[in-house]
Structure formats: structure tokens, C-alpha cells
Amino acid sequence: MIYKLNLQLFASPGAGGGEKTEKATPKKRREARKKGQVFQSREISSALVLLFIFIGLKVFGNTIYTEIRGFTIEVLTEYPKLEDLFMPDVLARVFIDGAIVFFKCVGPILLIALLSGIIISYAQVGFLFTIETLKPQLSRISPINGFKRLFSMQGLVNLLKSILKVIAIGYITYVYLNGKTHAVLSLMDMDLIQISSFIAATVIDLAIRICVVLIVLGIFDFAYQWWQYEKEMKMTKQEVKEEYKQVEGNPEIKGKIRQKQRQMSMRRMMQEVPKADVIITNPTHFACALKYDADESPAPMLLAKGQDYVAIRIKEIAKEAKVEIVENKQLARAIYDTVDIGQEIPQHLYQAVAEVLAFVYSLKGKTKAG
């Protein structure tokens, strides 16, 4: 009997939809982040947390030993008979004292593990809270997807990482313990406490060295995970076009873009007001900022104009920059209605504008040709 298998079941997601050559857009990155699809290296995170835990054990080791030793001596001294420990009041007291000692010993280590885990995770992905990753997905239990993960590039990379870790840990352990040969032989002359201290110190020092090696391997994993994440986030040209259409077609987005453009245009216009020679006003409803430089243009140019609040703001900036303000209702309205910002005034307004400029120049005690 011959079975037919649809090989498309093993095709990568998105296959057939065009080659993914474009970098992910900010919109796609935001959507992926909402779903919990973020870039992080669990290898380097785990290695760093373990390193901090063992450093904590090294720092607080004497304190932990002192607490456990003191509790043990206290119990054995006060209750030399074993049957005394099973009395209800004694048992309760020993349990409470034991719990206090336990939290004194374990508390700092747990706090170090918790804080280091939070800080390292935040450093990689920032603050992120989502329940999307907790939702059940059939793809996670699909045998076909399981085979795909097992025989994929990611599966091969994970296998290589595991082999490298085993080799690295084995080598570090061999080298370290080989250097402790003489110390191990001298254990015969030590008492139980000294032997325990030696073993604890040796295990912690070895663990710290192993963690450092795992961090080095984790750096390579970090780079690989970043490359893999960027590759998975890539989009086809068609996806980019469709997203652009969606964003541009959204009235709310378009409104925000127009508002941002107006704000930028307004800021640029207000920056030109101090360069003006004169501000011609209505005087309350309109304001037009004019500049005349014979070397730049044959006629005066409109740098800024505004109505109501904008007109008031133009006059405020002009006062701060000590630009002359002249009231001429008809001329201000005519310039506002017929001249765009950055354009020269039309010929039919030459005479009126020339009279205003002549008046301003006379106030400033200077003359200009034209």
C-alpha cells in the first residue's frame, strides 16, 4: 500500500506568499510584542541568574553556616533526649525557630534570584505583560509541528548548543578538580567541619566558573537569537504595501499625521518671525510678517501670517525680537488673502508695502533701496 503525504504540511509559515526580504515595520513589531513575540536569549538569562545565585552563596555562605550551626547546637543542647522533641509545645517552638533560620538562610538567595531575573528580563524585553502566550494553541501539540521543530534549523542549533555546553562543563570541571588533587588528598587529615567547608567552597567556585563559560556561550546564543528573530519578523513586499494601505487609509492615523504636519509647519513659521522687518496687523484678527532684502528677492516676502490666536502669537514673538508692528487693516487683510507664506507680495501691493517699510526704516534710522 502506498501512502501519499502532502509535503506542504512541512512548509515554513508564509511559504508561497513571496520571499520575505523587507525589515519588519514598527507596526508589525508592536503587534508582535502585544502577542508576546519578543527577542530574548534564555541561555544568557539562565546563566546570569545562576552566576548571581552562586555569588550570593559565596558571599552569604558563612552567615548561612553560622545560622544552621547555631540552630543545630541549640536543639541538641536544650533537648538532648529525642523523645523531648515530640512534645507538642517543643515541636511547635522548634518548627518556628527552624522556619526563621530557613528564611534567614534562603531568603537572601531567593531575593537575589528574583531581582536578577527581573532585571535581566527587563534589560532584554523591557516591561511586557500579555496573556497571549498563555492561551491554548493546537499548533503546540500538533505532531507535524513537533517534527518540524525537531528537524528544523532551530532544533539543530539547540542540539549543537547542548553538546557545546556538555563539553565546556566537562572540560572546566576536569581542569578545576585536577588542580585540587593535593587538596583532596589532604582531606584525610581534616575534621568533618573542615571537609564540609572545603566541599562547599569547591562546589561554589566550580559553579561560578561554569556559569562564566555558559555566559560566554550565551553571548553567541544572544546574537543567534537576534538574527533568528529579525529573520522571522521580515515581511514580503506585498505585506509592506498592504500595511501601508491600512495605515494610510485609517482616518484617525491620517488626522494625526496632518495635525503633526501642521504643528511642524507652525513651528517653522514662528521661527521666521524674528527675521521679519515689519509685522502688519489688523490689529487683532490678522498679522503678516514681511521681510525685504534686495539681494535675495526683488520684492518683499511674506515670512509668516496668522489669524486670531496665531496672529496674537506672531505679535508676541515680534515684540520679544523687537520687530516693528504697524497697524494697517486693509493691507493686512489683503496680504493675508492673496499671498502664501514664502512668496513675494504682488505688484498691486508694492506701493502700500513700500510706504510701510519706509516708515519702519525711518524709525530704525536706516534706508534701503527700492
Beta strands, then each sheet from edge to edge (+ up, - down):
strand 1: 278-281
strand 2: 286-291
strand 3: 301-307
strand 4: 324-327
sheet 1: 3+ 2- 1+ 4+
end
